[in-house]
């Protein structure tokens, strides 16, 4: 497949290895990530156990997404027709640049000075905030986590819990630093007092914004509705109070019917936060109607491609089933160890490893599909059964075929593959190596240093083998056993 | 033009593949209609687990007194706002002369709002509200305390059934401008992973469940 590069998606990229080293030695980050297993992971387990047959539900969700992608043009046209019938204006954008220009144009048309934004990963993907701010339009993130990151000048480190890498202390420091209009000696007794401060500031923004921008979890074709899911209610205030509501959605978000949407909603919150449903799930259909006392006067929906049609035609199509729950990253041992920022990708974790190389090019993102143990936990929890391990393996194959790997890595892989295809040679070499290591390491039981494995032994000891290979032992135990 | 380019590319991608076999449409988990008391019980349990205040009332007559009780317990001023829903005009508000009522969309001054849910989903503990003059959508998000009345006979097991109550029948269903599925008060976990209520929307959600519920009769009082 042809992989296009979209340099606008990321300002700069540092080395993945350097990021990993920094993340592993960052104590606050490690403290923040330490809560994942007992938090999101455990809560998902409990929520899933509360459903009679979650496995069948996942199967249904997968089928709905596959069926939608098979006939996506039809569902998009149906969505467009029904959205227009409800009074919305539908825009189409092939690229991030076009999407940014459409949004900026709409904001400028109404003379917008202040824009509030609900949480939207696609807006990160198209780098919308910088574009609006450069045009002199103040753009405020209203999701609390996103707001904190905006103040700190950071990217989200998780697709549903964007500030998961921060502790309460980090947030307190951030608020003291930025909210300079408030008394410097004010006390923050607990997380609630920080939330209360942000609530007060955000209220004014909600009520005075000219334009509200949200993403969409789903686009319901049969009704022309856009669906958002939040716990804070920020998305609803964002899309209700300003006179203009703009919805950003990539084209694969279409879902044929309300009944299909219901199935996906039964999967989404349980997989994401371990709630049966998030506090607020909202279906919006068009702008304020004649008799309505509130709501936006205009509703504009921007349907964005930005690489999706290429994905649809290629071998990585299954990633388009994704409903952005974040379960794959919550359950990933790599993500749990390094957090989201180390990936330098809008979408971190396994879904990012499968998606980002397609959106931004493999060459600049070749580390992402390598950052997996292939343990398969991500696949086990994915609510729409995306074969994440297979997709990451396909990226590794493309990487190798394109000769992107460093020479030493290529050399060792070639050597291994040479031996692996010659069983006698393989057996001889491994028996010799294991016997040697067994003999040398026998007394201590482990190695502190080992030639060619310095990187491994720098962080931990290598257990010494007991002297015989698995194949060797297998031969012994099965000798004389009738087949 | 982007529209034509995108749709052409989508069609070209689809033409290369054999479509996935058609699966049966999404269906309700059971297909059996559960007993009303079981639906109510499950709904109440789920709502309470999410920190929602639930009061069971035997009849609509009891709504005004229950509203006053919830407003007072929350320490909010004795003023509520609700929409043009005719239901509210039939209630005996003269029983609670201290409680002032206003109608229309919510503003920043409103501390307490009153809505009627169109239906509810017992499986997930979710209220279904539709916007319009009867229930301006701001009522659900601007005030600090949101009180929702729900007719017990409008509780269903699944989202499909509950949504069927708010959509028009047929192949091109119409919905209220916003359909709000509400499963608790506004909340966030964004600060150190701790759950805090009252992020941007209501700090408290209270449900007045109205139905001649057999076994227990009158209000069971607050359950939390």
Interface residues (C-beta under 8 A of the other chain):
Chain A: X32 X35 X39 X52 X53 X60 X63 X64 X66 X67 X70 X71 X72 X73 X76 X77 X82 X86 X92 X93 X94 X98 X142 X143 X144 X145 X148 X161 X162 X163 X164 X166 X167 X168 X171 X190 X191 X192 X194 X195 X196 X199 X202 X203 X206 X207 X222 X223 X225 X231 X232 X233 X234 X236 X237 X240 X241 X251 X257 X258 X259 X260 X262 X263 X265 X266 X273 X275 X276 X277 X278 X279 X280 X281 X282 X283 X284 X285 X286 X287 X288 X289 X291 X292 X293 X294 X295 X303 X305 X309 X310 X312 X313 X317
Chain B: X1 X2 X3 X5 X6 X7 X9 X10 X11 X12 X13 X14 X16 X17 X19 X20 X22 X23 X25 X26 X29 X46 X50 X83 X104 X105 X106 X108 X121 X123 X124 X125 X126 X131 X132 X133 X136 X137 X138 X140 X141 X142 X158 X159 X160 X163 X167 X171 X172 X173 X174 X175 X176 X177 X178 X179 X180 X181 X182 X183 X184 X185 X186 X187 X188 X189 X190 X191 X192 X193 X194 X196 X198 X199 X200 X201 X202
